[in-house]
Amino acid sequence: MNSAVDRIAETFQTLTPAGVETLGDIYAPDARFKDPFNDVRGLAEIQRIFRHMYVNLEDPRFLVTGRIVQGAQCFLTWELHFAFRRIKRGRAQCIVGGSHLVLNDEGRITLHRDYWDAAEELYEKLPVIGNLMKWMRRRSNSQ
């Protein structure tokens, strides 16, 4: 499975808008993808999510920073580097997260579950709501 995980990590790190069409090389046709905003099943829906990423973010790119492989499962830690297209244009952003992946016998992903803190990693970076989220975090930490 290590070679399959290498291939998957490389695919994410080199992903381009055109590369979204080749995600069937690493995902099973009926794979499930879940993150803080989505819970979908099927390759077409997973591709839709990645296409949406390229529409809304400027130059998104993943950097896999670590991995743990155990049998047919792995956990990848990663950074998503990007800039928003509509707000804070051109300002570099980074989301830090992790992905739990379950692979089938062919080394293709059947379950992809992303873990990242939407409040800290995304909402706090947005105008207006970001100030509210930061205030709420400080308030909850001080009690």
C-alpha positions in Angstrom: 0.0 0.0 0.0 2.9 2.4 0.4 3.3 2.7 -3.4 -0.4 3.5 -3.6 -0.1 6.2 -0.9 2.9 7.6 -2.7 0.9 7.9 -5.9 -2.0 9.5 -4.0 0.2 12.0 -2.3 1.9 12.9 -5.6 -1.5 13.3 -7.3 -2.7 15.8 -4.7 0.6 17.7 -4.7 0.6 18.1 -8.4 -3.2 18.5 -9.0 -4.2 21.1 -11.6 -7.7 22.0 -12.9 -7.1 19.6 -15.8 -5.9 16.9 -13.4 -9.3 16.8 -11.7 -10.5 14.7 -14.7 -7.9 12.1 -13.8 -9.0 11.6 -10.1 -10.5 8.3 -11.1 -7.0 7.0 -11.1 -6.9 7.3 -7.3 -10.6 7.2 -6.3 -12.9 4.2 -6.6 -16.1 5.0 -8.6 -18.3 4.9 -5.4 -15.8 6.6 -3.0 -17.1 8.8 -0.2 -15.6 12.2 0.5 -16.4 14.1 3.7 -15.0 17.4 4.9 -16.4 20.3 7.1 -18.6 21.4 4.2 -19.3 18.3 2.1 -20.4 14.7 2.4 -20.7 13.2 -1.1 -20.4 9.8 -2.7 -19.2 9.0 -6.2 -16.3 10.1 -8.4 -18.4 12.8 -10.2 -19.3 14.5 -6.9 -15.7 14.4 -5.7 -14.5 15.9 -9.0 -17.2 18.6 -8.6 -15.8 19.6 -5.2 -12.3 19.9 -6.6 -13.5 21.9 -9.6 -15.3 24.3 -7.2 -12.0 24.7 -5.3 -10.3 25.9 -8.5 -13.2 28.3 -9.3 -13.1 29.9 -5.8 -9.4 29.9 -4.9 -6.4 31.3 -6.7 -3.6 28.9 -7.3 -4.6 26.2 -4.7 -1.9 23.7 -4.1 -1.5 20.9 -1.5 1.7 20.1 0.3 1.7 16.7 2.0 3.7 17.1 5.2 3.4 13.7 6.8 1.9 10.3 6.5 1.0 7.2 8.6 0.2 4.0 6.7 -1.3 1.0 8.4 -2.7 -1.8 6.2 -5.3 -0.4 3.8 -5.6 2.9 5.7 -3.5 6.0 5.9 -3.5 9.4 7.4 -2.0 12.3 5.5 -1.2 15.7 7.1 -1.2 18.5 4.6 -1.2 22.3 4.0 -3.4 23.9 1.4 -1.8 27.1 0.1 -4.0 29.5 -1.9 -5.3 33.0 -2.2 -9.0 34.0 -2.2 -10.3 35.2 -5.6 -12.9 37.6 -4.3 -11.6 38.8 -0.9 -8.1 39.6 0.2 -7.0 39.0 -3.4 -3.4 37.9 -3.8 -2.8 37.5 -0.1 -1.3 34.1 0.6 -3.4 31.9 2.8 -2.8 28.4 4.3 -5.1 25.8 5.7 -3.6 23.0 7.8 -5.4 19.7 8.0 -5.3 15.9 7.7 -7.0 13.3 5.6 -8.0 9.8 6.7 -8.0 7.5 3.6 -9.2 4.0 3.2 -8.0 2.1 0.1 -9.4 -0.9 -1.7 -7.4 -3.8 -2.9 -6.5 -1.8 -6.1 -5.0 1.0 -4.0 -7.8 3.4 -4.8 -9.5 5.6 -2.2 -12.9 4.3 -1.0 -13.2 6.8 1.9 -11.6 10.2 2.1 -12.4 12.1 5.3 -10.7 15.5 5.8 -10.2 17.0 9.2 -9.5 20.7 9.6 -10.8 23.5 11.8 -13.1 25.6 9.6 -13.4 28.3 12.3 -9.6 28.9 12.7 -8.4 27.9 9.2 -11.1 29.7 7.2 -13.7 31.8 8.9 -11.1 33.8 10.9 -9.5 34.8 7.6 -12.7 36.4 6.3 -13.6 40.1 6.7 -16.2 40.9 9.4 -16.9 37.3 10.5 -13.2 36.8 11.1 -13.1 39.5 13.8 -16.2 37.9 15.4 -14.6 34.4 15.3 -11.3 35.7 16.8 -13.3 37.5 19.6 -15.3 34.3 20.3 -12.1 32.2 20.5 -10.4 34.7 22.9 -13.6 34.8 25.0 -13.9 31.1 25.3 -10.1 30.6 26.0 -10.1 33.1 28.9 -12.8 31.4 30.9 
